[in-house]
């Protein structure tokens, strides 16, 4: 079996790319912001907030859960979603380090 293109990168690069890929949709960004503001919710709450069809919201939640951005717990016949704090810390640390590196740099090439 051949080497895949992702094998050429550090595990940290692949992990960050997967997280960013999972957030690369406006509905998922809106879900992230909604969960940041309310702390946890039921899928139906997101459907009402975003005015999207329930199957569409469920698919976005599934992608975000698979990437580890959110967690879900069953409460009766509904699932309560919340953000995964460890994953958010990784995103914060990554973008913090990027901003620290870029701070004060001057880009003369363009």
C-alpha positions in Angstrom: 0.0 0.0 0.0 1.3 3.4 -0.9 1.9 6.4 1.4 -1.0 8.7 1.5 -0.5 12.5 1.2 -1.3 13.0 4.8 1.5 10.7 5.9 4.0 13.4 4.9 2.8 15.7 7.7 3.1 15.7 11.5 0.2 14.2 13.4 -0.5 17.7 14.8 -0.9 19.1 11.3 -3.3 16.4 10.3 -5.3 16.8 13.5 -5.6 20.6 13.0 -6.5 20.2 9.4 -9.3 17.8 10.4 -10.7 20.2 13.0 -10.6 23.1 10.5 -12.2 21.0 7.8 -15.0 20.1 10.2 -15.6 23.8 10.8 -15.4 24.8 7.2 -19.1 25.4 6.7 -21.1 28.4 7.7 -23.8 26.3 9.4 -21.1 24.6 11.6 -19.6 27.9 12.5 -23.1 29.1 13.5 -23.6 25.9 15.5 -20.3 26.5 17.3 -21.2 30.1 18.1 -24.7 29.1 19.3 -23.2 26.4 21.6 -20.6 28.9 22.9 -23.4 31.2 23.9 -25.8 28.7 25.5 -23.4 26.1 26.9 -25.5 23.1 25.9 -28.6 22.4 23.9 -30.9 19.8 22.3 -30.7 19.4 18.5 -34.2 20.9 18.1 -33.0 24.1 19.6 -30.4 24.4 16.9 -32.9 23.7 14.2 -35.1 26.6 15.5 -32.1 28.9 15.9 -30.6 28.3 12.5 -33.8 27.8 10.5 -32.4 24.6 8.9 -34.1 21.3 8.4 -33.6 18.8 11.3 -31.7 16.2 9.0 -29.4 19.0 7.9 -28.6 20.0 11.4 -28.1 16.4 12.4 -25.6 15.9 9.6 -23.6 18.9 10.7 -23.7 17.8 14.3 -22.5 14.4 13.3 -19.5 15.9 11.4 -18.6 18.1 14.3 -18.9 15.2 16.8 -16.7 12.9 14.7 -14.1 15.7 14.6 -14.3 16.0 18.4 -15.5 19.6 18.4 -18.7 18.7 20.2 -19.9 16.1 22.6 -23.4 14.7 23.0 -25.3 13.0 25.9 -28.6 11.3 25.6 -31.3 12.9 27.7 -34.5 10.9 27.4 -35.3 10.7 23.6 -33.1 13.7 22.8 -29.4 14.4 22.6 -27.9 17.4 24.5 -24.9 18.8 22.7 -22.0 20.9 24.2 -18.6 21.9 23.0 -15.5 19.8 23.8 -13.3 22.0 25.9 -10.1 20.1 25.1 -10.6 20.6 21.4 -11.4 24.3 21.8 -8.2 24.6 23.8 -6.3 23.1 20.9 -7.8 25.5 18.5 -7.1 28.5 20.8 -3.5 27.4 21.3 -2.9 26.9 17.6 -4.3 30.2 16.6 -2.6 31.9 19.5 0.7 30.6 18.4 0.1 31.7 14.8 -0.9 35.2 15.9 2.2 35.4 18.2 4.5 34.4 15.3 2.8 36.9 12.9 2.7 39.8 15.4 5.2 42.4 14.4 6.2 40.7 11.1 6.3 42.8 8.0 5.4 41.2 4.8 7.3 42.8 1.9 6.7 40.2 -0.7 3.4 41.3 -2.1 
